[in-house]
Amino acid sequence: MRMKDKVAIIIGAGQSPGEGMGNGRATAIVFAREGAKVLCVDVNLASAEETATLIVEAGGSASAFNADVTREAEIKACIDAAVERWGRLDTLHYNVGVSLAGGDKPPLEITEEAFDRVSAINLRGFVMACKHAVPIMRTQHSGCILAISSVVALSSTYATVVYKTSKAGMIAFTEQIARHNAEYGVRANVILPGLMNTPMAVDTRARLWGQPRAEVVAARNARVPLRRTMGTAWDVANAALFLASDEASFITGVSLPVDGGQLLRSAD
């Protein structure tokens, strides 16, 4: 088992309403299958509890925790709870993000309120989580920080402001954490999903745009070079598993696209 006896916190382990599986829930399940003890953290406690229940019913070890990532004290509380319960922290996985649902708009339409809201969730929460997790990992002389950014961080064609800029900030901050903590045995890497068939990505757009889900799926599939089909949450979860496992023990400061070749189209 690739994460036997490891302790993982997944912030964003619930998911948005809609069909299928979200990245955070899928990652929690995969980590638990591989032997990790998982603290499933989400602003929606009921959704976090659903994830934890799926894990426990399958024979894994998990617990749910309610936290709002815009409140530093709540982030610290979830980290403290994991260490108090299991005695250590091996992986902090920040899987939180919001875009259109947070009011993101193009540059000439963005409001201060939307900019602050999306930035606080996507980037500031990640910074605060690392602030409280890294000292524990330094003391252990081991640990893994993972963040979910997006390929849009590297794209000049993305239409709205804050999702792109905050996700780019996550890459920059991950590199900073990796560089300044390497001597302590702490690794930090970031995953860049492309077009994914998840509730947040697809169902949110279908609701906001007033379109059938099938139409949104078809349009997104057509933009993916690899098999003209979006990825799934399991693709992201498997990438996270590799980076969190000992197989990636010499990998730090890396941004890993999981995008079916989407970034290759930037040269088209």
Secondary structure, 3 states (H helix, E strand, C coil): CCCCCCEEEEECCCCCCCCCCCHHHHHHHHHHHCCCEEEEEECCHHHHHHHHHHHHHCCCEEEEEECCCCCHHHHHHHHHHHHHHHCCCCEEEECCCCCHHHCCCCCCCCCHHHHHHHHHHHHHHHHHHHHHHHHHHHHHCCEEEEEECCHHHHCCCCCCCHHHHHHHHHHHHHHHHHHHHHHHCEEEEEEEECCECCHHHHHHHHHHHCCCHHHHHHHHHCCCCCCCCCECHHHHHHHHHHHHCHHHCCCCCCEEEECCCHHHHHHC
